[in-house]
Amino acid sequence: MRLATYLHQGARRCGAVEGDDRILPFPDGTALLDVVASGSVPETGPAIPLADVRLLPPLEPPSVRDFVAFEEHVEGVRKAVDGLSGVPDAWYDAPTFYFSNPHAMVGAHDDVPLPPGCHDLDFELEVAAVIGRAGADLSPGQARAHIFGYTIFNDWSARDLQSREMRVGLGPCKGKDFATTLGPWLVTADELEPYRDADGFLRLVLTAEVNGKVVGRDLLSNMGWPFEDLVAYASRGARLRPGDVLGSGTCGNGGCLAELWGLAAEQTPPPLTPGDTVTLTVEGIGTVSNTIVPGVAPVPIPRARKRTRERP
């Protein structure tokens, strides 16, 4: 089942997507997060054309964790951002993640403003799992039952801001704070079970296009860990809640521009600029397509003052 949140005639609604061209609305006041938490789908009303709605992010997640589960991506983007070669040994030890901004979700076809002060804008092609049942300290075997479904996850990245900020050692910060596309809808986990391979990975084809030209193509099954391992690790010493979003991390083979920059030792293809359209397609889930538009200038903030370190 595919579940969507949308605007129709000025009202925010959610419902079930049927076929390629219509939505069956849930009762007024239904939030998709409530459907995820309850695990039960309400009755639906008369169908409305999909063409008549604006798709919103499927849900407003309580939290967003973004992993880095593709070895090929790490190898390429590390070279572009940090100037270093290879994959850190620590990457193989555990599925590392950082927390992203749950309040910066963008719909499947919404415009994305250029973030303030950014000159090297990039996309990141990912798939996200959405938690349906609360739990902590889960084993990978237990984790599968806690995944409600999957959606496309585009972790937009201001690479120049990211590169500068990460020298402090705290993470991407403003390089990742401004927008994340989630959509076009939430596909329930049972719908993707036919794609699971013998090793337990979801073998989905992922494709990235910029202005209609394919720049990346990979398989979700090239992840270093399946989603169940990501969920189990995230739940270690922490309680996952319904609606929590866990991104796979960017796929390889052109899942973002920075990976290609690192491999080519130059910015080819060039960074995204206003007017560029990024289209991401994941087999079994769907397609999101966002256009970059001009943003605002950064509000000036002075450099830190030098301190005498005077003590009382």
Secondary structure, DSSP 8 states (H G I E B T S, - for coil): -EEEEEEETTEEEEEEEETTTEEEE--TT--HHHHHHH-------S-EEGGGSEEE-S---S-EEEE---HHHHHHHHHHHH---S--GGGGTS--EEE--TT-EE-TT--EE--TT-SSEE--EEEEEEE-S-EES--HHHHGGGEEEEEEEEE-EEHHHHHHHGGGTS--GGGSSS-EEEEEEEEEHHHHGGGB-TTS-B--EEEEEETTEEEEEEEGGG-SS-HHHHHHHHTTTSEE-TT-EEE----TTTSSHHHHHHHHTS--S--B-TT-EEEEEETTTEEEEEEEE-------------------
